[in-house]
Amino acid sequence: MTGYGRLLERGGRFLGRWGLRQEGAPMRGQVSVVLPVVCRDGTRAALKLQDIDGETAGEGLALRTWDGDGVVRLLDEDAETGTLLLERLDEDRPLSGVPDVMKATEVLAGLLARITAAPAPAGLRRLDGIVAGMFERLPAASASLASDEDRRLLADCAAALREVAGEPGDRLLHWDLHFGNVLAGGREPWLVIDPKPLAGDPCFELLPALWDRFDEGASARRFDLLTEALGVDRDRARAWTLGRVLQNSLWHAAQGEELDAGQVAVAQVMLGR
């Protein structure tokens, strides 16, 4: 049975366990399946089915901590399997559909400021551990790159990251907050979904919002908007953003892939090139 089929089978069990009625076709994500459902009391909800791994671990804990403040509300959870019953949002109206990228960034910035105000609960992965792993992988990744320019970029990103790595922070981070992870809601105009929870510095959150729709430009203005909304030091935000470029570039290098052109371009903006 495929992973998709296995998750659907699990969904059938939870429909019965939680007294839910499916009312639409499954929606398939990269690592999850979401079933639109109706609860016994008529509440429309979403049943999220996924395996627990390095990214999904702690999602229920993070959602409970935020308690619906700018984020999709958690209605029920099976911690053993990572199955979540969530408030239903409008999957056909993501923030990515807002034509003006600056207006979309303004919405995302406001949400980001709200959710990173929360202290991270105990038990989540921490940014200092992520950073330590990045520095461990850096020599091999750099050696695998064919381009001197790419190797210089990784070195510059690592140098910037070393300046802030000693203060990794303790806020509750989403870790993947781009426009597609914000949906229109009922109780609020826009709500955040699909966190990959992490304890750390809010400045580590900026890259997805800069990289998403990068071809539409305005990177410097978007960076200004995000840092102003968060009330963070711009140099610190640049350093952590370069650290985030390093993290993603290490992944591409490990896969034998070229570095992502959009993220490289963001790094060049941060480096003033």
Secondary structure, DSSP 8 states (H G I E B T S, - for coil): --HHHHHHHHHHHHHHHTT-EE-S--EE-SSEEEEEEE-TTS-EEEEEEE---TTTTTHHHHHHHHTTSSB--EEEEETTTTEEEEE--EEEEEGGG-S-HHHHHHHHHHHHHHHTTSB--TTS-BHHHHHHHHHHHHHHHHHH-S-HHHHHHHHHHHHHHHHHTT----EEE-S---GGGEEE-SSSSEEE-----EEE-GGGG-HHHHHTTGGG--HHHHHHHHHHHHT--HHHHHHHHHHHHHHHHHHHHHTT----HHHHHHHHHHTT-
